[in-house]
Amino acid sequence: MTEIDVPDGERVTKPFKFVTGYDARFPNQNQTKHCWQNYVDYHKCILARGEEFAPCRQFYHAFRSLCPGAWIDRWDDQRGEPT
């Protein structure tokens, strides 16, 4: 949440909306690969550095803003299944 000052001195809290920046690897309108790559990068990052490593949050916010929830749920289920 972000806080915004209003003239009366009161603070209004609004939800924070994360927007991913431009990535030259994904110049096209279709952002499916961009979504997938951020999902994979997030899970690689937390495996390598742990969930407390702050830069991993960038990948998390990116895939959460780009990917439909149903895709994320399906990928999480697939990650949990033995190969």
C-alpha positions, -999 to 999 in steps of 0.1 A, spaced: 0 0 0 11 35 -7 2 66 13 -8 98 -3 -9 132 15 -40 152 11 -43 189 18 -62 184 51 -32 165 66 -50 132 64 -34 102 47 -52 81 21 -40 46 16 -43 32 -19 -33 -3 -31 1 -5 -49 -2 -17 -85 31 -32 -99 38 -27 -135 66 -45 -152 91 -24 -172 101 -29 -208 123 -59 -214 141 -60 -248 140 -98 -249 102 -96 -253 95 -67 -277 62 -81 -290 27 -75 -278 23 -111 -267 38 -113 -232 33 -150 -226 71 -158 -228 78 -128 -205 53 -141 -180 68 -176 -181 104 -163 -178 97 -143 -147 79 -173 -131 110 -195 -138 134 -168 -127 116 -163 -94 117 -200 -86 154 -202 -96 162 -172 -74 144 -185 -43 161 -219 -47 195 -203 -50 192 -175 -25 162 -183 -3 128 -166 0 142 -138 22 164 -125 -6 148 -92 -16 157 -90 -53 136 -122 -59 105 -101 -51 110 -83 -85 104 -115 -104 75 -124 -81 58 -91 -87 65 -93 -125 50 -127 -130 20 -119 -107 12 -89 -128 18 -106 -162 4 -141 -158 -32 -151 -154 -39 -168 -120 -50 -200 -136 -16 -204 -153 2 -198 -121 -20 -224 -103 -14 -250 -130 24 -244 -130 25 -246 -92 6 -280 -94 30 -292 -121 60 -282 -100 46 -303 -71 42 -335 -91 70 -360 -92 86 -364 -127 
